[in-house]
C-alpha cells in the first residue's frame, strides 16, 4: 500500500485528477453493471412472469366456469324444434327455415348473424341439451355469416 501511495504522490496534479476521475468512473461502472442492470433485468423478468400468471389465471377461471356450467345442463322440457326456436328468438336470430328430420334431428337455416354471436348461441344450445350434428357457415359480408345447421337432442 505504501508503494501505491508513493506512486500516487509522485504524480503531477493533473495526473492525480485524471486518476481520481478514472477511479470515480470505474466505481460508477461497477455500480451500474453490478447493481442497476441486474435489478432492472430482474424487474423486467418479474413483470413478464406476473403477466403470464394473470393470463393463466384468467384462462383457468374460464375453464372452471365451463366445467361448472357443464354440470348444470338442464334437460329439454319442450320438443327439439320448440327449444331451438325459443333459443333463436332469445338470441335475436331470425330463422329462415326449421324442418324436422328423421332420427330426432332438425334442419335450421339462419340467413345472417354475427359469427361470435352464432358460436355463443350454439354453446348455449349445448347447455340446453341440443348438440350440433353438422354445420355449414358461409360468409355473407358485413362481418356476418349464414348458417345451415343440423341439430339433435343429447342422447338422440
N, C-alpha and C positions, 0 to 999 in steps of 0.2 A: 504494500500500500504506500509506503514511503517513496518507492521508486516512481509510482504513478503520480504522487503529489509533487515530487521534484520535477518530473517531466512536465507537469501542468504549469508549475510556477515558472519554468524556463521559457514558456511560450510568450509571444507578444500579446498585447491587449486585444488586438484584432483576432488573433488565433484563439484566444480564450473565449471571446464572444461567439465565434463560429463553433467552437467545441460545445459550449453551453446550448447554443441553438440546435446543434445536431443532437445532443442528448435529450432536449425537450421534444424534438420531432420524433426521436426514437421512442420515447415514453408515450407520446400521443399515438403513434403507430401500433405499439404493443397493446395499449388500452383499446384502440379501435378494433384491431384484428383479434384480440383475445377476449374481449368482453362484449362490445357493442354488436359486432356481426353475429356471434353465436346466439346472443339473446334475441336479436331480430329474426334470425332464421328459426329459432325455437318458437317464437310467437307466430310466425307465418305457418309453421307446421301445426301448431295447436289450433289456429283458426281453421285450417283445412280439415283437420280431424273433427273439429266441432261441427263444421258444415256437413261433413259426411254423416256424422251421428244424427244430425237433425233430419237429414233426408231418410236415413234408415229408420228413425223413429216414426216419421210420417208414413212411410211405406208399411211398417209393421202395424201401426194403428189402423191403416186402411185394410190390411189383411185380416186383422182381428175383427173389424166391423163386418167384412164379408163372411167370415166364419160364423160370427154370431147371427147374421141375417140368414145364413143357410139353415140354421137350426130352427128358425121361426117361419118356415114355409107354411102358408095357410092352404088348406085343402079347397078345391074349387067347389062352390055351392051351386053354381049355375052351369048351363051347358058350355062347352068349349067356345062355340060361336058367340054366345052372350058375354062370356068372360072377356074374349078378345075385343069385341065391340065396345064394351064398357071401359076397358083399359085404354083403347084408342081414343075414345071420347074424352076420357080424363086427361090424356096426354095432349089432346088438341090435334090429333091426326084425323084426316078425312079419308075414310076407307072407300076406295073406288069399287072394289068387289070383295065379297065374303061368301065363299061357297063351301058347303060341307062336302067332304070326300069320304071314300070308304076307309075303314080302319080307324075311325075316330080322329081324323085329321080335318083341318080347314085350310083352304087356299085364300090368302089375303093379298090384295093389291093396294098399295098406297102410292099415289102419283108423285107427291113431293113432300119431303121432310128434311130437316137438318140431320146430318149424319150422326152428330153427337147425341141429339135427342132421340134418334132412332135406336142407337145402341143402348141408351139408358132405358128406353121403353122395353126393349127386348129383355134386358136384365130384370126389369120389374115384372115382366110376364113370367120369368122363371121362378120368381119368389111366389107367384100365384099358382104354380104348378103347370105352367104351359111351357113346352120346350120347342125350340126351332128345329124342325126336321130338315128343311132346306131353305136357303135364302139366296136371292139374286138381287143385288143392288146395282143400280145404274145411275150415272151422273146425269142430272137434269139441268145443270147450270146453276148459277147464282148460289153456289156453295150448298146445294141441296141434292138429295138422292131420291130416286124412286125405288120401291121395293116390291118384289114378288116373293111372298113367304108361304111356306107350308108349315103349319104349326100343329102340334099334337099335345095331348094331355100327358102328364107324367104317368108312366106306367102303362100307357096305351101301346 
